[in-house]
Amino acid sequence: MHYLLFYDYVEDFVAKRAPLRAAHFELARKSFDRGEMVLAGAYVEPDHGAILVFRSEAGAEDFAKSDPYVKNGVVTSPDGKSRSGSPS
């Protein structure tokens, strides 16, 4: 079972994320290294959000609570969904 975390970007996301981007990627890198995050990526067209994949709901929730993008309001409230059927 995996847990998908959906982010929706606010207007002017690219400009607003700039001072937070390094910390966001560092958090993602640590989550991946711990085996919590499986995959993450932004939508290309339209560029209004991202999907982050975690091994557990707890890992996704911990990430979202610590993510500078969430804490500073450059993404709207994250929305998560459990999904099964994918390889573990």
C-alpha positions as CSV (number, residue, x, y, z in Angstrom):
1,M,0.0,0.0,0.0
2,H,1.3,3.5,-0.9
3,Y,0.0,6.9,0.1
4,L,-0.3,9.6,-2.4
5,L,0.0,13.2,-1.3
6,F,-1.4,15.8,-3.7
7,Y,-0.2,19.4,-3.7
8,D,-2.0,22.3,-5.4
9,Y,0.1,25.4,-6.0
10,V,-0.9,29.0,-5.2
11,E,-0.7,31.7,-7.7
12,D,2.9,32.9,-8.4
13,F,4.2,29.6,-7.0
14,V,7.5,29.8,-8.8
15,A,8.4,33.2,-7.3
16,K,7.1,32.3,-3.9
17,R,8.9,29.0,-3.6
18,A,12.3,30.4,-4.5
19,P,13.5,31.1,-0.9
20,L,12.1,27.7,0.3
21,R,13.2,25.4,-2.5
22,A,16.5,24.2,-1.1
23,A,14.9,23.3,2.3
24,H,12.0,21.6,0.5
25,F,14.4,19.4,-1.5
26,E,16.6,18.7,1.5
27,L,13.5,17.4,3.4
28,A,12.5,15.3,0.4
29,R,16.0,13.9,0.1
30,K,16.0,12.9,3.8
31,S,12.6,11.3,3.5
32,F,13.7,9.3,0.5
33,D,16.9,8.2,2.2
34,R,14.9,7.0,5.2
35,G,12.7,4.9,2.8
36,E,9.6,6.9,3.5
37,M,9.2,8.8,0.2
38,V,9.1,6.6,-3.0
39,L,8.7,9.2,-5.7
40,A,7.7,12.8,-6.2
41,G,7.2,15.2,-9.1
42,A,5.4,18.3,-10.3
43,Y,2.8,18.3,-13.0
44,V,4.2,19.6,-16.3
45,E,1.0,20.8,-18.1
46,P,-0.7,22.6,-16.4
47,D,2.0,23.4,-13.8
48,H,-0.4,23.8,-10.9
49,G,0.6,21.0,-8.5
50,A,2.6,17.9,-7.6
51,I,2.2,14.3,-6.5
52,L,4.4,12.8,-3.8
53,V,4.3,9.0,-3.1
54,F,5.0,7.6,0.3
55,R,5.1,4.1,1.8
56,S,2.7,5.1,4.6
57,E,0.2,7.7,5.6
58,A,2.3,8.6,8.7
59,G,5.3,9.3,6.4
60,A,3.3,11.6,4.2
61,E,1.7,13.4,7.1
62,D,5.1,14.0,8.8
63,F,6.5,15.3,5.5
64,A,3.6,17.7,4.9
65,K,3.8,19.0,8.5
66,S,7.5,19.8,8.1
67,D,7.5,20.9,4.4
68,P,8.4,24.6,4.1
69,Y,6.1,24.9,1.1
70,V,3.1,23.9,3.3
71,K,4.3,25.8,6.4
72,N,4.7,29.0,4.3
73,G,1.5,28.7,2.3
74,V,2.9,28.2,-1.2
75,V,0.9,25.1,-1.6
76,T,-2.7,24.7,-0.4
77,S,-3.6,22.1,2.2
78,P,-2.2,18.8,1.1
79,D,-4.7,16.1,0.2
80,G,-3.7,12.4,0.7
81,K,-5.1,9.2,-0.6
82,S,-4.2,5.5,0.0
83,R,-3.6,3.4,-3.0
84,S,-2.9,-0.3,-3.3
85,G,-2.0,-2.5,-6.2
86,S,1.5,-1.1,-6.8
87,P,4.7,-3.1,-6.1
88,S,6.2,-2.6,-2.7
